[in-house]
Amino acid sequence: MNISQVAHKAGLPPKTIRYYEDIGLVKPPRDANGYRAFRDADLHKLAFLGRARSLGFSIDDCRRLLALYEDRDRASGDVKAVARQHLAQIEDKLAELSAMRDTLSHLIDCCAGDNRPDCPILADLAAGKL
């Protein structure tokens, strides 16, 4: 398969596939003419990476997960540890976003939104931590 074909089947842009090749996540062989010749195994890896990235796993996490996937002697606990760590990061981010929402909602409620120049939103932003 050429890059256009594998990109279509994997649901990834060719630019992303080239990036994954540049950083060593996939290593398709080259034809005599120098073009990439993706195999079914490469397509499978790309689909795996696409799904992992859609779940927010970092490139380093994807590298670990791919290595674990390819290691038939792996312990499922190792995979679970990577996923559990990522879930903890997601939960931390959700808590941060919730706090941001609450603060912004409070500031919006405090702002009269009229023609007066005083605004608690701007006052809060100006009083921000340095």
Secondary structure, DSSP 8 states (H G I E B T S, - for coil): --HHHHHHHHT--HHHHHHHHHTTS----B-TTS-B---HHHHHHHHHHHHHHHTT--HHHHHHHHHHHH-TT--HHHHHHHHHHHHHHHHHHHHHHHHHHHHHHHHHHH---SS-S--HHHHHHHT---
